[in-house]
Amino acid sequence: MKSARLKEFTQNINDIHIADVPIMEPGQGQVRVRMLMSPVNPSDLNFVHGTYHEALQRILWNQGAGGDGTMFYDPAHGIACPQPPYSLGGEGVGIVDAVGSGFLARRLRGKRVAIAGGPPNGTWQEYTVVDAKKAVALPDEISDEQGAMFFVNPITAYVLTREVLRVPRGGWLMVTAAGSALGKSIVRMGKIYGFKTICVVRSGSNSEELRQLGADAVVETDHQDLIAEVFKVTGGKGAGYAMDCVGGELSAQVVRCLGMNGKLVLYGTLANSPIQVAVRDLMMPVAQISGFLLPNWMAGQSPLKLLGIIRQVKRLTIQGVFATEITETYRLDQVVEAVTAATQSGRTGKVMLHIGEH
């Protein structure tokens, strides 16, 4: 089968290549999926550049790691960070064509599923193998295109707002890079759950769409003062909650926009620069900053909890809350062109890889 692979960490996306590899067989509790579609997400680039591996080198439990250079996501060293060579792609949609042993796997035979994949067995290939618990059967109401994007953005948006921050009805939630697919989903969720959104964008290219979706305020940082605008919008009280996927100077400004007991969650590093925060900017409002990585968060939840979240996300997906525009579609053998298109500055829609047919 054809697979989009990487030999080693690289800054050059032209190093992604298509190779012929054997079709894998599912093991215990696993399913094999014949892939239909898979999006190109910013997180996919972390497996190209080695961002996760490099970040994990700084974590305490990876100090004094063995000579093979393996880094782990958890203190128990149970979940290793993959290293190339491997196949790429973090999520997608396909048809289960073979199953291993176990009830969860057998009940998915022949079904169309959304899967949470990722290296070493990614979704940018004609077939992939995943644990059955990372595959969700999709109803007919969810298209292949939207089903391919079921996990990364929708579940992140739901978990951050409803489980991590627990933004209450009437509360103010700041969202940076709000012109993104995830940012627009947060605005739609605000209208359903009754919280108010302050959408932080760099320019005005997405401002009107965000307002039409229901954003309560939009701040364009290329010509507006973020702190002054948030002061005005919130009547001087500040935002109780904030989500930031940018980092750097913007994160430091977001901290200054928090109200008393405000909470900021960091879930991305688009600026690729560290945060410099004055300690008393946190002390005075008794504010909190926390980090979030979806796979690690989900690994700490009970199966019953995860089932409830999946059901809610599926319901909201059918309602169109997480609807995402697909701006370009490429074949699997055009993967380099697809990644190039997805990394263009200012892009807000998704780039999709079309891998197979029903």
Residue pairs with C-beta under 8 A, 6 or more apart in sequence:
1 20
1 21
1 22
1 23
1 125
1 126
1 127
2 18
2 19
2 20
2 125
2 126
2 332
2 333
3 18
3 19
3 20
3 21
3 87
3 122
3 124
3 125
3 126
4 16
4 17
4 18
4 87
4 88
4 89
4 122
4 124
4 125
4 332
4 335
4 353
5 16
5 17
5 18
5 19
5 21
5 85
5 86
5 87
5 88
6 15
6 16
6 17
6 47
6 48
6 84
6 85
6 86
6 88
6 119
7 15
7 17
7 84
7 85
8 15
8 84
8 85
9 48
9 49
9 50
9 53
9 83
9 84
10 48
10 49
11 49
13 45
13 48
13 336
13 339
13 340
13 343
14 336
15 48
16 48
16 88
16 335
16 336
16 339
18 332
18 333
18 335
21 87
21 125
23 32
23 126
23 127
24 32
24 121
24 127
24 128
24 129
25 32
25 98
25 100
25 129
26 32
26 98
26 99
26 100
26 105
26 129
27 100
27 129
28 100
28 101
28 102
29 100
29 101
29 102
29 104
29 105
29 131
29 132
29 133
30 99
30 100
30 105
30 129
30 130
30 131
30 132
31 96
31 98
31 99
31 100
31 105
31 108
31 109
31 113
31 129
31 130
31 132
31 135
32 96
32 97
32 98
32 99
32 127
32 128
32 129
33 92
33 94
33 95
33 96
33 97
33 113
33 115
33 127
33 128
33 129
33 130
33 135
34 94
34 95
34 96
34 97
34 126
34 127
34 356
35 92
35 93
35 94
35 123
35 125
35 126
35 127
35 128
35 355
35 356
36 92
36 93
36 94
36 95
36 112
36 144
36 148
36 354
36 355
36 356
36 357
36 358
37 92
37 93
37 94
37 144
37 145
37 147
37 148
37 352
37 353
37 354
37 355
38 89
38 91
38 92
38 93
38 123
38 124
38 148
38 352
38 353
38 355
39 91
39 92
39 148
39 149
39 152
39 326
39 350
39 351
39 352
39 353
40 338
40 339
40 341
40 342
40 350
40 351
40 352
40 353
41 90
41 91
41 152
41 153
41 342
42 268
42 270
43 90
43 152
44 88
44 89
44 90
44 339
45 51
45 339
45 343
46 52
47 82
47 86
47 88
47 90
47 118
47 119
47 122
48 88
48 339
51 269
52 71
52 81
53 71
53 81
53 83
56 62
56 71
56 72
56 73
56 81
57 65
57 71
59 71
61 72
61 74
61 75
61 77
62 71
62 72
65 71
65 72
69 83
70 80
70 81
70 83
71 80
71 81
72 78
72 79
72 80
72 81
73 79
73 80
73 81
73 293
73 295
73 296
73 299
74 296
74 299
79 299
82 118
82 119
82 120
84 119
86 119
86 120
86 121
86 122
87 119
87 120
87 121
87 122
87 124
87 125
87 128
88 119
88 122
88 124
88 335
89 117
89 118
89 122
89 123
89 124
89 125
89 128
89 353
90 116
90 117
90 118
90 122
90 123
90 151
90 152
91 114
91 115
91 116
91 117
91 118
91 123
91 148
91 149
91 150
91 151
91 152
92 114
92 115
92 117
92 123
92 124
92 128
92 148
92 353
92 355
93 112
93 113
93 114
93 115
93 138
93 144
93 147
93 148
93 150
94 112
94 113
94 115
94 123
94 128
94 355
94 356
95 110
95 111
95 112
95 113
95 358
96 108
96 109
96 110
96 111
96 113
96 135
97 110
97 127
98 109
99 105
99 106
99 108
99 109
99 132
100 132
102 132
104 132
104 133
105 132
108 132
108 135
108 137
111 137
111 138
112 137
112 138
112 144
112 147
113 135
113 136
113 137
113 138
114 135
114 136
114 138
114 142
114 147
114 148
114 150
114 151
115 123
115 128
115 130
115 134
115 135
115 136
115 151
116 130
116 134
116 151
116 152
116 295
117 123
117 128
117 130
117 134
121 128
121 129
121 130
122 128
124 332
124 335
124 353
124 355
125 332
125 355
126 332
126 355
126 356
133 303
136 150
136 310
136 314
138 147
138 150
138 314
139 314
139 318
141 318
142 150
142 314
142 317
142 318
145 326
145 352
146 317
146 322
146 323
146 324
148 352
149 181
149 322
149 324
149 350
150 313
150 314
150 317
152 294
153 181
153 182
153 185
153 322
153 324
154 185
154 313
154 316
154 317
154 321
154 322
155 294
155 298
155 309
155 310
155 313
156 182
156 267
156 292
156 294
157 182
157 185
157 186
157 189
157 322
158 189
158 309
158 312
158 313
158 316
159 294
159 297
159 298
159 309
160 243
160 265
160 267
160 292
161 167
161 173
161 186
161 189
161 193
161 195
161 243
162 193
162 312
163 309
164 265
164 290
164 292
164 297
165 173
165 241
165 243
165 263
165 265
167 173
167 193
167 195
167 240
167 241
168 195
169 193
169 194
169 195
170 194
170 195
170 196
171 195
171 196
171 240
171 241
172 195
172 196
172 197
172 198
172 216
172 233
172 234
172 238
172 239
172 240
172 241
172 259
173 186
173 190
173 195
173 196
173 197
173 198
173 239
173 240
173 241
173 242
173 243
174 197
174 198
174 200
174 230
174 239
174 241
174 242
174 243
174 244
174 254
174 257
175 183
175 186
175 187
175 197
175 198
175 199
175 200
175 242
175 243
176 183
176 200
176 242
176 243
176 244
176 245
176 246
176 250
176 251
176 254
177 183
177 200
177 201
177 245
177 246
177 268
177 270
178 184
178 186
178 187
178 197
178 199
178 200
178 201
178 206
178 210
178 215
178 218
179 199
179 201
179 205
179 206
179 209
179 210
179 348
180 245
180 348
181 322
181 324
181 325
181 348
181 349
181 350
182 245
183 199
183 210
184 209
184 210
184 213
184 324
185 321
185 322
185 324
186 197
186 243
187 197
187 199
187 210
187 213
187 214
187 215
188 213
188 214
188 320
188 321
188 322
189 195
189 316
189 321
190 196
190 197
190 214
190 215
190 216
191 213
191 214
192 316
192 321
195 241
196 216
196 217
197 214
197 215
197 216
197 217
198 215
198 216
198 217
198 218
198 219
198 230
198 233
198 234
198 239
199 207
199 210
199 215
199 217
199 218
199 219
200 219
200 221
200 226
200 250
200 254
201 207
201 210
201 218
201 219
201 220
201 221
202 220
202 221
202 222
203 220
203 222
203 346
204 220
205 346
205 348
206 348
207 218
207 220
210 218
211 218
216 233
217 229
217 233
219 226
219 229
219 230
221 250
226 250
226 253
226 254
226 257
227 253
227 256
227 257
230 238
230 239
230 257
231 238
234 259
237 259
237 260
238 257
238 258
238 259
238 260
238 262
238 285
239 257
239 258
239 259
239 262
240 258
240 259
240 261
240 262
240 263
241 262
241 263
241 264
242 254
242 257
242 258
242 262
242 263
242 264
242 265
243 264
243 265
243 267
244 250
244 251
244 254
244 264
244 265
244 266
244 267
244 268
245 266
245 267
245 268
245 269
245 270
246 268
246 269
246 270
246 271
247 266
247 268
247 269
247 270
247 271
247 272
247 273
247 274
247 275
248 271
248 272
248 273
248 274
248 275
249 271
249 273
249 276
250 271
251 264
251 266
251 275
251 277
252 275
252 276
252 277
252 281
254 264
255 264
255 277
255 281
255 282
255 287
255 289
256 281
258 264
258 285
258 287
259 285
260 285
260 286
261 285
261 286
261 287
261 288
262 285
262 287
262 288
263 287
263 288
263 290
264 287
264 288
264 289
264 290
265 289
265 290
265 291
265 292
266 275
266 289
266 290
266 291
266 292
267 291
267 292
267 293
267 294
277 289
281 287
282 288
282 289
298 306
301 309
313 322
316 322
324 349
324 350
325 348
325 349
325 350
326 349
326 350
326 351
326 352
327 347
327 349
327 350
327 351
328 338
328 341
328 349
328 351
328 352
329 351
329 352
329 353
329 354
330 337
330 338
330 341
330 351
330 352
330 353
330 354
331 353
331 354
331 355
332 353
332 354
332 355
335 353
338 351
338 352
338 353
339 351
341 347
341 351
342 350
342 351
